[in-house]
Amino acid sequence: MRVLIIENEPAVARTLLKGLEANHFAVDLTEDGESGLHYATEIQYDAIVMDWQLPKLDGMTVLRRLRKSGSLARILFLSRTDHVSDRVSALRAGANDFMVKPFSFEELLARLNTLLRRPQELQDTIAVNDLVVDRVRHVVSRAGKPIPLTSREFSILECLARNAGRVMTRKTIEEQVLSLAHESAGNIVDVFISYLRAKIDRGFAKPLIHTIRGVGYLLSEVEQESSIALNQSDPEGNQSQAVAQ
């Protein structure tokens, strides 16, 4: 899941950034409403945690412009005032939730997870053949065997699992999973796919992670005729020596 934080209080921003990354979210952070609006319109986020009082553009202005543009991201508002009128205004403008500072990070995380589990989200546990991905506990197993994954590996596998049976391009995976800090890393998606293959497929009779020539990656129990070795070609058809089976 990819989250945007728009927060100009350094201490609050650091708490949110570290806490959300520790809970397997890909997080981008900006400190003013103008850049926050730019990020949110250029990148598809699952959720946005946004302060009311922001420099350049205030939170309500950002909220109204996002909803007017058709953004469906879950938006959790933060504010240092506890006026009922502010809560009502934010919710009427399209916010999904509202919290008053100071707040408990554990409560914010619980509320955010609740927002992300609303109807259009898939189930908390996803199974593809004998692979089981528990999105709530961040636990993965195959054929009953626990498979330890890093935070980034889990996020990419979850992205593939949520779209099981559908080819995901490298760009789509980057947009949904990787923070802006990773965007310049070139073949980073290839590298993580290689790590996942070593843990998810190696030692099992049936591979589940497939590469589709010229398109992208696919998690499926059905063998794909156009699946090729990653060290022969990447999704755009370029040679890639950085990734091994």
Wavefront OBJ file of the C-alpha trace (Angstrom):
o trace
v 0.000 0.000 0.000
v 1.271 3.471 -0.866
v 0.605 6.410 1.458
v 1.278 10.134 1.104
v 1.927 12.199 4.239
v 1.346 15.954 3.941
v 2.576 17.331 7.258
v 4.674 20.396 8.130
v 5.369 19.595 11.797
v 8.750 17.773 11.717
v 8.163 15.646 14.839
v 4.739 14.472 13.663
v 6.043 13.829 10.140
v 8.932 11.704 11.458
v 6.610 9.666 13.679
v 4.236 8.972 10.796
v 7.005 8.176 8.318
v 8.868 5.745 10.577
v 5.711 4.129 11.937
v 4.069 3.539 8.571
v 7.258 2.238 6.950
v 7.702 -0.153 9.889
v 4.203 -1.455 9.105
v 5.043 -2.240 5.460
v 3.640 0.877 3.786
v 5.469 2.640 0.960
v 5.496 6.238 2.162
v 6.110 9.596 0.490
v 6.381 12.764 2.595
v 5.901 16.417 1.732
v 5.624 19.471 3.971
v 3.243 21.842 2.177
v -0.123 21.710 0.482
v 1.093 22.800 -2.935
v 3.606 19.980 -3.341
v 1.192 17.579 -1.628
v -1.455 18.333 -4.226
v 1.116 17.821 -6.992
v 2.177 14.427 -5.618
v -1.408 13.305 -5.093
v -2.477 14.184 -8.638
v 0.607 12.678 -10.306
v 0.816 9.427 -8.302
v -1.903 6.966 -7.352
v -1.995 6.669 -3.549
v -4.107 4.277 -1.519
v -4.323 6.768 1.336
v -3.305 10.314 2.265
v -2.636 11.514 5.816
v -2.911 15.299 5.725
v -2.720 18.157 8.194
v -5.350 20.899 8.205
v -2.920 23.803 8.625
v -0.385 23.644 5.795
v 1.796 26.302 4.143
v 1.115 27.423 0.545
v -2.229 25.546 0.330
v -4.287 24.601 3.382
v -5.556 21.053 3.846
v -9.173 21.845 2.995
v -8.165 23.394 -0.329
v -6.059 20.349 -1.168
v -8.934 18.039 -0.191
v -11.516 19.847 -2.311
v -9.231 19.941 -5.365
v -8.414 16.252 -5.051
v -12.055 15.230 -4.815
v -12.949 17.551 -7.695
v -10.260 15.846 -9.790
v -11.830 12.453 -9.055
v -9.236 11.142 -6.587
v -10.499 8.087 -4.656
v -7.619 7.962 -2.163
v -8.673 7.504 1.464
v -7.928 10.776 3.233
v -7.319 10.985 6.977
v -7.277 14.582 8.253
v -5.149 15.741 11.175
v -5.808 18.925 13.131
v -4.810 20.610 16.384
v -8.330 21.971 16.837
v -11.233 19.848 17.998
v -14.117 21.936 16.708
v -17.131 19.941 15.591
v -17.605 22.377 12.703
v -14.106 21.532 11.386
v -14.831 17.817 11.498
v -18.144 18.279 9.707
v -16.587 20.512 7.044
v -13.802 18.049 6.351
v -16.105 15.043 6.133
v -18.549 16.886 3.890
v -15.682 17.911 1.602
v -14.685 14.282 1.157
v -12.375 13.322 4.030
v -12.758 9.735 5.224
v -11.651 10.283 8.818
v -10.482 13.022 11.190
v -8.047 12.867 14.127
v -7.009 15.542 16.600
v -3.364 16.118 17.594
v -1.741 14.850 19.703
v -2.809 11.348 18.728
v -1.764 7.769 19.357
v 0.070 6.306 16.378
v -1.481 2.896 17.160
v -4.955 4.426 16.828
v -4.028 6.204 13.596
v -2.685 2.947 12.171
v -5.856 1.101 13.154
v -8.046 3.762 11.554
v -5.938 3.780 8.396
v -6.117 -0.003 8.083
v -9.881 0.177 8.570
v -10.184 2.736 5.771
v -8.092 0.562 3.471
v -10.220 -2.510 4.153
v -13.455 -0.892 2.984
v -15.440 -2.643 0.199
v -13.243 -2.057 -2.836
v -10.250 -3.620 -1.119
v -9.664 -7.337 -1.499
v -9.809 -9.817 1.367
v -7.291 -9.778 4.204
v -5.921 -13.215 3.259
v -5.122 -14.082 -0.359
v -4.329 -17.607 -1.568
v -2.773 -18.500 -4.916
v -2.367 -22.263 -5.190
v -0.533 -23.218 -1.976
v 0.801 -19.698 -1.384
v -1.010 -17.758 1.358
v -0.483 -14.027 1.924
v -1.919 -12.672 5.180
v -2.202 -8.925 4.611
v -3.176 -8.159 8.202
v -0.420 -10.033 10.044
v 2.110 -9.651 7.192
v 2.726 -13.392 7.199
v 3.455 -15.479 4.089
v 3.540 -19.259 3.750
v 3.699 -21.813 0.963
v 2.527 -25.388 1.403
v 2.270 -24.573 5.105
v 5.922 -23.484 5.313
v 6.481 -19.954 6.685
v 8.428 -17.712 4.307
v 10.187 -14.729 5.915
v 10.147 -11.621 3.732
v 11.529 -8.134 4.120
v 9.081 -5.231 4.236
v 9.686 -4.333 0.581
v 9.494 -7.940 -0.583
v 6.171 -8.337 1.208
v 4.785 -5.150 -0.348
v 5.648 -6.287 -3.879
v 4.283 -9.786 -3.293
v 1.089 -8.302 -1.847
v 0.731 -6.121 -4.946
v 1.055 -9.195 -7.184
v -1.319 -11.203 -4.969
v -3.997 -8.484 -4.980
v -3.827 -8.664 -8.776
v -3.331 -12.432 -9.098
v -3.927 -13.613 -12.644
v -3.325 -10.133 -14.046
v -0.038 -8.925 -15.504
v 1.492 -6.001 -13.596
v 3.966 -3.740 -15.373
v 7.139 -2.619 -13.638
v 5.852 0.971 -13.663
v 2.593 -0.059 -11.987
v 4.447 -1.942 -9.271
v 6.680 1.077 -8.663
v 3.670 3.392 -8.437
v 1.777 1.155 -6.018
v 4.608 -0.076 -3.833
v 7.802 1.986 -3.984
v 8.272 5.386 -2.409
v 9.770 8.277 -4.375
v 13.138 7.579 -2.772
v 13.349 4.347 -4.797
v 12.215 5.700 -8.173
v 15.720 6.356 -9.490
v 16.939 2.875 -8.630
v 16.510 1.586 -12.201
v 15.885 -2.150 -12.093
v 14.933 -2.305 -8.410
v 11.651 -4.099 -9.214
v 13.598 -6.743 -11.150
v 15.899 -7.212 -8.180
v 13.046 -7.699 -5.711
v 11.261 -10.074 -8.089
v 14.464 -12.110 -8.140
v 14.549 -12.177 -4.324
v 10.904 -13.234 -4.220
v 11.441 -16.011 -6.752
v 14.271 -17.391 -4.636
v 11.980 -17.525 -1.607
v 8.553 -18.263 -3.141
v 9.371 -20.596 -6.046
v 12.743 -22.199 -5.380
v 12.315 -25.709 -3.991
v 8.683 -26.010 -5.125
v 7.483 -27.989 -8.138
v 5.280 -25.268 -9.625
v 6.533 -21.683 -10.115
v 3.996 -18.989 -9.278
v 5.848 -15.831 -10.296
v 6.021 -15.423 -14.073
v 7.543 -12.858 -16.426
v 5.521 -11.928 -19.508
v 7.654 -10.822 -22.449
v 7.399 -7.108 -23.129
v 4.674 -6.587 -20.516
v 5.521 -7.299 -16.884
v 5.071 -9.756 -14.023
v 2.294 -12.123 -13.056
v 1.426 -14.189 -9.979
v -0.485 -17.254 -11.147
v -0.631 -21.011 -10.639
v -1.112 -21.424 -14.402
v 2.110 -21.691 -16.416
v 2.293 -18.892 -18.979
v 3.476 -19.717 -22.484
v 5.108 -16.303 -22.856
v 6.891 -16.502 -19.524
v 10.659 -16.183 -19.914
v 13.703 -16.081 -17.677
v 14.295 -12.702 -16.113
v 17.970 -12.875 -16.930
v 17.085 -13.087 -20.626
v 14.828 -10.036 -20.862
v 13.078 -7.500 -18.689
v 9.379 -6.455 -19.156
v 10.321 -3.762 -21.650
v 12.369 -6.227 -23.669
v 15.754 -4.882 -22.537
v 18.642 -7.063 -21.487
v 18.991 -7.272 -17.714
v 21.994 -8.959 -16.161
v 21.189 -7.838 -12.584
v 18.520 -10.426 -11.908
v 18.935 -14.154 -11.631
v 16.321 -16.884 -11.468
l 1 2 3 4 5 6 7 8 9 10 11 12 13 14 15 16 17 18 19 20 21 22 23 24 25 26 27 28 29 30 31 32 33 34 35 36 37 38 39 40 41 42 43 44 45 46 47 48 49 50 51 52 53 54 55 56 57 58 59 60 61 62 63 64 65 66 67 68 69 70 71 72 73 74 75 76 77 78 79 80 81 82 83 84 85 86 87 88 89 90 91 92 93 94 95 96 97 98 99 100 101 102 103 104 105 106 107 108 109 110 111 112 113 114 115 116 117 118 119 120 121 122 123 124 125 126 127 128 129 130 131 132 133 134 135 136 137 138 139 140 141 142 143 144 145 146 147 148 149 150 151 152 153 154 155 156 157 158 159 160 161 162 163 164 165 166 167 168 169 170 171 172 173 174 175 176 177 178 179 180 181 182 183 184 185 186 187 188 189 190 191 192 193 194 195 196 197 198 199 200 201 202 203 204 205 206 207 208 209 210 211 212 213 214 215 216 217 218 219 220 221 222 223 224 225 226 227 228 229 230 231 232 233 234 235 236 237 238 239 240 241 242 243 244 245
